[in-house]
Amino acid sequence: MLRVPHSILAFHAPDMPQRGATRPDSSRWLFDTDAIRVEERPEYWRQAIAHALNVDIRVEPLRDEPFDIRMALQDWGELRFMHVQGSAHRSTRRGPGRSGELALVLQLDGVCEIGDRRRRASLGPGDIAIMPPDFECVHAPRGSYRHVLVDLGLDLAGELLPQWKTLIGGTFAADHPAAAALVDLARWMLTYRESLPDDAQRALATTLLALVPRLSQASAPVDAPASTLAPIARAQRQRVEAFIREHLADAALDVARIARELGLSVRYVHKLFACGPGVMQWVQEQRLLACHDELTRRGTRPVSSIAYGWGFASPSHFSRAFRRRFGVSPSQV
């Protein structure tokens, strides 16, 4: 049986002694797979997360390259960070999770999805989502990724975001002012932790928490929360989203075709997306996320080829949309 690192057990089981535990920072990982044989890494990570989060979990690497993942844990006064980066994989978990906890998922790099059978949120760089403790999580990064989970107790979450249950399954996009501020601040905190005295760390944690309520102001989540739809409409929305993801590469994809293929009316399809971005706005968001992921590992493939491959009809339109979404040009990724 593989030996799970003691530090990860001690973190979520405070009654156990923390032998040799160190204060984590962005350059010192409490747990990683570097020293584990390649064929044993998925099982090693599965055991670690099963113990740390109190869940049953299945881990499945998604690409041919060796599975790799690492995690650091940080306490900022009463605030707790879980900093994770790794390669593409799918992890499906069931169980009570961390009872009494709610996590903000701040996506730093790469693209991934979190959700369950009813709800799914796609996260690109700078995006934020909310994960409750009982989420049946399907976490499927499309390539290498990095994010930080900011743990909030349910009581504190209720004070900061009283409507948090209605926001589950939605994504606060990187261009949302509060999301941009939260992600930038978290990056800075991860980078400079070791040079900060304790009082400065507590002040930064207070500042970060003060930004959380602003997520519910000014802009709505990118994806309409599934909980705002009636059960039948929710199921139809999921059918539409699945069809779109399957046909993203088709530049001719439009609302009329979606409706025709699924046996729905055009008006009804538009109604399913009435609370968030429109249908084709949602399509473009998925295409941009797919392009960003492919650009991070494109090698010598031209940017225009990637844009055409994901359904963009014009490289110039793609470049403008990409810069608006990610703040950099495609060639800078």
C-alpha positions as CSV (number, residue, x, y, z in Angstrom):
1,M,0.0,0.0,0.0
2,L,1.3,3.5,-0.8
3,R,2.2,5.7,2.1
4,V,0.1,8.9,2.2
5,P,2.1,12.0,3.4
6,H,1.6,12.6,7.1
7,S,1.4,16.4,6.7
8,I,-1.7,16.2,4.5
9,L,-3.4,14.0,7.1
10,A,-2.5,16.3,9.9
11,F,-3.9,19.4,8.1
12,H,-7.5,18.1,8.2
13,A,-7.2,16.0,11.3
14,P,-5.8,18.4,13.9
15,D,-6.0,15.8,16.7
16,M,-3.1,14.0,15.0
17,P,0.5,15.1,15.8
18,Q,2.2,17.1,13.0
19,R,5.6,15.6,12.9
20,G,8.0,17.7,11.0
21,A,5.3,19.9,9.5
22,T,6.6,23.1,7.9
23,R,5.0,26.4,7.3
24,P,4.0,26.2,3.6
25,D,4.6,28.9,1.0
26,S,4.5,29.2,-2.8
27,S,7.9,27.6,-3.2
28,R,7.6,24.8,-0.6
29,W,5.2,22.1,-1.4
30,L,3.7,20.0,1.4
31,F,2.8,17.2,-1.0
32,D,4.0,16.4,-4.6
33,T,4.4,13.4,-6.8
34,D,8.0,14.1,-7.9
35,A,9.5,11.2,-5.9
36,I,6.7,8.8,-6.8
37,R,7.0,6.2,-9.6
38,V,5.0,7.4,-12.6
39,E,2.7,4.4,-12.6
40,E,1.9,4.9,-8.9
41,R,1.2,8.6,-8.9
42,P,-2.6,8.5,-9.6
43,E,-3.2,6.1,-6.7
44,Y,-0.9,8.1,-4.4
45,W,-2.9,11.3,-5.1
46,R,-6.2,9.4,-4.7
47,Q,-5.2,8.2,-1.3
48,A,-4.0,11.6,-0.2
49,I,-7.1,13.4,-1.2
50,A,-9.4,10.6,0.2
51,H,-7.9,11.1,3.6
52,A,-7.5,14.9,3.4
53,L,-11.1,15.6,2.2
54,N,-12.9,12.6,3.8
55,V,-14.3,11.4,0.4
56,D,-14.3,8.4,-1.9
57,I,-12.4,9.5,-5.0
58,R,-11.4,8.2,-8.4
59,V,-8.4,9.7,-10.3
60,E,-7.9,9.3,-14.0
61,P,-5.1,11.0,-16.0
62,L,-6.3,12.4,-19.3
63,R,-3.2,12.6,-21.4
64,D,-0.2,10.5,-22.4
65,E,2.4,12.5,-20.4
66,P,3.2,11.5,-16.8
67,F,0.7,12.4,-14.2
68,D,2.0,15.2,-12.0
69,I,0.5,17.2,-9.2
70,R,1.5,19.1,-6.0
71,M,-0.2,21.0,-3.2
72,A,0.8,23.5,-0.6
73,L,-1.3,24.6,2.4
74,Q,-1.2,28.1,4.0
75,D,-2.9,29.7,7.0
76,W,-3.4,33.4,6.8
77,G,-4.7,34.1,10.3
78,E,-8.2,32.6,10.2
79,L,-8.1,32.2,6.4
80,R,-6.8,29.1,4.8
81,F,-5.4,28.5,1.3
82,M,-5.0,25.3,-0.6
83,H,-2.6,25.9,-3.6
84,V,-2.7,23.1,-6.2
85,Q,-1.1,22.7,-9.6
86,G,-0.8,19.7,-11.8
87,S,-1.4,18.0,-15.1
88,A,-4.6,17.1,-16.9
89,H,-6.8,14.6,-15.0
90,R,-10.3,13.8,-14.0
91,S,-11.2,13.2,-10.4
92,T,-14.7,12.2,-9.4
93,R,-15.4,12.2,-5.7
94,R,-18.3,11.3,-3.4
95,G,-18.7,11.8,0.3
96,P,-19.4,14.4,3.0
97,G,-16.2,16.4,2.1
98,R,-14.9,19.0,4.6
99,S,-18.0,19.5,6.7
100,G,-18.8,23.1,7.4
101,E,-16.5,24.5,4.7
102,L,-17.1,26.4,1.5
103,A,-14.4,27.1,-0.9
104,L,-13.8,29.9,-3.4
105,V,-11.9,28.4,-6.4
106,L,-9.5,31.0,-7.8
107,Q,-8.2,29.8,-11.2
108,L,-4.6,31.1,-11.6
109,D,-3.5,29.3,-14.8
110,G,-4.9,26.8,-17.3
111,V,-8.4,25.7,-17.8
112,C,-10.5,23.2,-15.8
113,E,-14.1,22.3,-14.9
114,I,-15.7,21.7,-11.6
115,G,-19.2,20.5,-10.9
116,D,-21.5,17.5,-10.5
117,R,-24.1,15.7,-12.5
118,R,-26.4,18.7,-12.5
119,R,-24.0,21.7,-12.6
120,R,-20.7,22.4,-14.3
121,A,-18.5,25.5,-14.2
122,S,-15.7,26.0,-16.7
123,L,-12.8,28.1,-15.3
124,G,-10.2,29.9,-17.3
125,P,-7.3,32.1,-15.9
126,G,-8.6,34.7,-13.5
127,D,-12.1,33.1,-13.1
128,I,-13.7,32.2,-9.8
129,A,-16.3,29.6,-8.8
130,I,-17.9,28.5,-5.5
131,M,-17.6,24.9,-4.3
132,P,-19.8,23.7,-1.4
133,P,-18.6,20.9,0.9
134,D,-21.0,18.3,-0.5
135,F,-20.1,18.8,-4.2
136,E,-19.8,15.6,-6.1
137,C,-16.8,17.0,-8.0
138,V,-15.8,16.2,-11.5
139,H,-12.5,18.1,-11.9
140,A,-11.2,17.8,-15.5
141,P,-8.4,20.1,-16.4
142,R,-7.8,20.2,-20.2
143,G,-4.1,20.7,-19.6
144,S,-1.7,21.8,-16.9
145,Y,-3.4,24.1,-14.4
146,R,-3.0,26.0,-11.2
147,H,-5.5,27.3,-8.7
148,V,-6.0,28.1,-5.1
149,L,-9.0,27.1,-2.9
150,V,-9.8,29.7,-0.3
151,D,-11.6,28.0,2.5
152,L,-14.5,29.8,4.2
153,G,-16.7,28.4,7.0
154,L,-20.3,28.3,6.1
155,D,-21.1,30.9,8.8
156,L,-18.6,33.4,7.4
157,A,-19.7,32.6,3.8
158,G,-23.3,33.3,4.9
159,E,-22.2,36.7,6.1
160,L,-20.2,37.6,3.0
161,L,-22.4,36.0,0.3
162,P,-25.8,35.4,1.8
163,Q,-27.0,34.1,-1.6
164,W,-24.1,31.7,-2.1
165,K,-26.4,28.7,-2.7
166,T,-27.9,30.4,-5.8
167,L,-24.4,31.1,-7.2
168,I,-23.2,27.5,-7.2
169,G,-22.5,26.4,-10.8
170,G,-21.8,29.9,-12.0
171,T,-18.5,31.4,-12.9
172,F,-17.3,34.9,-12.0
173,A,-15.3,35.8,-15.1
174,A,-11.9,37.3,-15.0
175,D,-13.2,40.7,-16.2
176,H,-15.5,41.0,-13.2
177,P,-13.9,43.7,-11.1
178,A,-14.0,41.8,-7.8
179,A,-12.9,38.6,-9.4
180,A,-9.9,40.3,-10.9
181,A,-8.9,41.9,-7.6
182,L,-9.3,38.7,-5.7
183,V,-7.2,36.6,-8.1
184,D,-4.5,39.3,-8.3
185,L,-4.3,39.6,-4.5
186,A,-4.1,35.9,-4.1
187,R,-1.3,35.6,-6.6
188,W,0.6,38.4,-4.7
189,M,0.0,36.7,-1.3
190,L,1.3,33.3,-2.6
191,T,4.4,34.9,-4.0
192,Y,5.5,37.1,-1.1
193,R,4.2,35.3,2.0
194,E,7.6,34.5,3.4
195,S,8.7,38.2,3.4
196,L,5.5,39.3,5.3
197,P,5.2,39.7,9.1
198,D,2.2,38.1,10.8
199,D,0.3,41.4,11.2
200,A,0.7,42.1,7.4
201,Q,-0.6,38.6,6.6
202,R,-3.7,39.1,8.7
203,A,-4.3,42.5,7.1
204,L,-4.1,41.0,3.6
205,A,-6.5,38.2,4.6
206,T,-8.9,40.8,5.9
207,T,-8.6,42.7,2.6
208,L,-9.3,39.5,0.6
209,L,-12.4,38.7,2.6
210,A,-13.6,42.3,2.2
211,L,-13.6,41.7,-1.6
212,V,-15.8,38.6,-1.5
213,P,-19.1,40.3,-1.1
214,R,-18.4,42.4,-4.2
215,L,-18.6,39.3,-6.3
216,S,-22.4,39.6,-6.1
217,Q,-22.3,43.2,-7.3
218,A,-22.0,44.9,-10.7
219,S,-21.8,41.7,-12.7
220,A,-23.5,38.4,-12.8
221,P,-21.7,35.0,-13.1
222,V,-20.9,33.9,-16.6
223,D,-23.0,30.8,-16.4
224,A,-26.6,31.1,-15.1
225,P,-26.8,29.0,-11.9
226,A,-28.7,25.8,-12.6
227,S,-30.6,26.3,-9.4
228,T,-32.4,29.3,-10.9
229,L,-34.0,27.0,-13.5
230,A,-37.0,24.6,-13.1
231,P,-35.9,20.9,-13.2
232,I,-37.1,20.3,-16.7
233,A,-35.5,23.5,-18.0
234,R,-32.3,22.7,-16.2
235,A,-32.2,19.3,-17.9
236,Q,-32.7,20.9,-21.3
237,R,-30.0,23.5,-20.6
238,Q,-27.6,20.7,-19.8
239,R,-28.5,19.0,-23.1
240,V,-27.9,22.2,-25.0
241,E,-24.5,22.7,-23.2
242,A,-23.4,19.1,-24.0
243,F,-24.4,19.5,-27.7
244,I,-22.5,22.8,-27.9
245,R,-19.3,21.3,-26.3
246,E,-19.5,18.4,-28.8
247,H,-19.7,20.7,-31.8
248,L,-17.5,23.6,-30.7
249,A,-15.2,23.1,-33.7
250,D,-18.1,23.6,-36.2
251,A,-17.9,27.3,-37.4
252,A,-21.5,27.0,-38.7
253,L,-22.9,26.2,-35.3
254,D,-25.8,28.5,-34.5
255,V,-28.9,28.7,-32.4
256,A,-31.1,27.4,-35.3
257,R,-29.0,24.2,-35.6
258,I,-28.9,23.6,-31.9
259,A,-32.7,23.9,-31.7
260,R,-33.2,21.7,-34.7
261,E,-30.9,18.9,-33.6
262,L,-32.3,18.8,-30.1
263,G,-36.0,19.1,-31.1
264,L,-36.4,22.5,-29.4
265,S,-37.7,25.8,-30.6
266,V,-35.2,28.7,-31.2
267,R,-37.2,30.8,-28.7
268,Y,-36.9,28.1,-26.0
269,V,-33.2,27.8,-26.4
270,H,-32.7,31.5,-26.0
271,K,-35.0,31.4,-22.9
272,L,-32.7,28.7,-21.3
273,F,-29.8,31.3,-21.4
274,A,-31.9,34.3,-20.4
275,C,-30.2,34.7,-17.0
276,G,-26.6,34.7,-18.2
277,P,-24.8,35.4,-21.4
278,G,-26.8,34.6,-24.6
279,V,-26.4,31.3,-26.3
280,M,-23.7,32.4,-28.8
281,Q,-21.9,34.3,-26.1
282,W,-21.7,31.1,-24.2
283,V,-20.5,29.3,-27.3
284,Q,-17.7,31.9,-27.7
285,E,-16.7,31.6,-24.1
286,Q,-16.2,27.8,-24.5
287,R,-14.2,28.3,-27.7
288,L,-12.0,30.8,-26.1
289,L,-11.3,28.5,-23.1
290,A,-10.5,25.7,-25.5
291,C,-8.2,27.9,-27.6
292,H,-6.4,29.1,-24.5
293,D,-5.7,25.6,-23.3
294,E,-4.4,24.5,-26.7
295,L,-2.2,27.6,-27.1
296,T,-0.4,26.7,-23.8
297,R,0.9,23.5,-25.5
298,R,0.7,24.3,-29.2
299,G,4.4,23.9,-30.1
300,T,4.9,25.2,-33.6
301,R,1.2,25.1,-34.6
302,P,0.1,28.6,-35.9
303,V,-2.4,30.6,-33.8
304,S,-4.7,30.9,-36.8
305,S,-4.9,27.1,-37.2
306,I,-6.0,26.8,-33.6
307,A,-8.6,29.5,-34.0
308,Y,-10.0,27.9,-37.1
309,G,-9.9,24.5,-35.4
310,W,-12.2,25.7,-32.6
311,G,-14.8,27.3,-34.9
312,F,-13.6,30.9,-35.2
313,A,-14.1,32.1,-38.8
314,S,-11.7,35.0,-38.6
315,P,-8.2,35.2,-37.0
316,S,-8.6,38.9,-36.4
317,H,-11.9,38.5,-34.6
318,F,-10.4,35.7,-32.5
319,S,-7.5,37.8,-31.5
320,R,-9.7,40.7,-30.4
321,A,-12.0,38.4,-28.5
322,F,-9.1,36.6,-26.9
323,R,-7.4,39.8,-25.7
324,R,-10.7,41.0,-24.2
325,R,-11.2,37.7,-22.4
326,F,-7.6,37.0,-21.1
327,G,-5.9,40.4,-21.2
328,V,-3.1,39.2,-23.6
329,S,-2.9,38.4,-27.3
330,P,-2.9,34.7,-28.4
331,S,0.7,34.9,-29.3
332,Q,1.7,35.9,-25.8
333,V,0.3,32.7,-24.2
